[in-house]
Amino acid sequence: MLVIGSAVVLLTAALWVAHEDAEKNNTQAPSARDPRIIRIQRPERNDLVLQRESGTWGITAPCTLAVNQQRLSPLLEALNTPAASYPASDVDIESAGLTSPLATLILDDESIAVGGIDLSGERRYLQPGDRVELAPEWILSLVDGGLSAFASSDVFADVVTEVFIEQRRVVVDPWLDLSSGQTVEWPLSDTLPVNSTEFMAVVTLASGTTHKVQVTSNSEWQALVLDDGGCARLLPAATLPTDTARDN
């Protein structure tokens, strides 16, 4: 089964240049970060872009999706409440894993490199500009999760009221309350399983919105690609029937 997992990166403990005056090192906290755009960059992967409009966050690249606010809120909180903040000149940047960051977060115009873990194993080095901060270790797992980490699990934004396949109205029940735990860029970089089949559906929601949905099915999973494409929501195999039984 296709599994998109977060990369777990284990680094050797980074060397930390300690100050005699710890209180002085921690006096400079970051300015409040309240970005409108967050760009997540990871090596050898396409950028993931989240944007806030009228107080609501959405994914705008590589496709358009609603955001799971419960995943985004901890990230913003962690970036605004570092455990410590030090001048970058006082840190062994290479040993902290910041010369070749594992990920980079761009909050509006502020670039934040994500590096290795500290001696405790519980905190991770971040470098915004000429400062180095300590954030929770899990921040890398979250941003490395990409689309699956930040996309809302709801496949459709409203209740499905009508589905047409090959210009025939079909039973709507299997299309209700669809939830996906995995969202991937589409088309896949890997070759599809040899038994894959495809069909197109036109789905109407209670709001009146209509979506063209490409459904790719095989013995391992089903993938739903809405409208402009770019991403697919993965479902367990046979979640949706592949026949076109009429809704009588």
Stockholm file with secondary structure:
# STOCKHOLM 1.0

chainA/1-248         MLVIGSAVVLLTAALWVAHEDAEKNNTQAPSARDPRIIRIQRPERNDLVLQRESGTWGITAPCTLAVNQQRLSPLLEALNTPAASYPASDVDIESAGLTSPLATLILDDESIAVGGIDLSGERRYLQPGDRVELAPEWILSLVDGGLSAFASSDVFADVVTEVFIEQRRVVVDPWLDLSSGQTVEWPLSDTLPVNSTEFMAVVTLASGTTHKVQVTSNSEWQALVLDDGGCARLLPAATLPTDTARDN
#=GR chainA/1-248 SS CCCCCCCCCCCCCCCCCCCSCHHHHTSCCCCCCCCSEEEEECTTSCCEEEEEETTEEEEEESSCEEBCHHHHHHHHHHHHSCSEEEEGGGSCTTTTTCSSCSEEEEETTEEEEEEEECTTSSEEEEEETTEEEEEETTHHHHHHTHHHHHBCSBSSSSCEEEEEETTEEBCCGGGTTCBCSEEEESSCSSCCCTTCEEEEEEEEETTSCEEEEEEEECSSEEEEEETTCSEEEEEETTSSCSSCCBCC
#=GC SS_cons         CCCCCCCCCCCCCCCCCCCSCHHHHTSCCCCCCCCSEEEEECTTSCCEEEEEETTEEEEEESSCEEBCHHHHHHHHHHHHSCSEEEEGGGSCTTTTTCSSCSEEEEETTEEEEEEEECTTSSEEEEEETTEEEEEETTHHHHHHTHHHHHBCSBSSSSCEEEEEETTEEBCCGGGTTCBCSEEEESSCSSCCCTTCEEEEEEEEETTSCEEEEEEEECSSEEEEEETTCSEEEEEETTSSCSSCCBCC
//
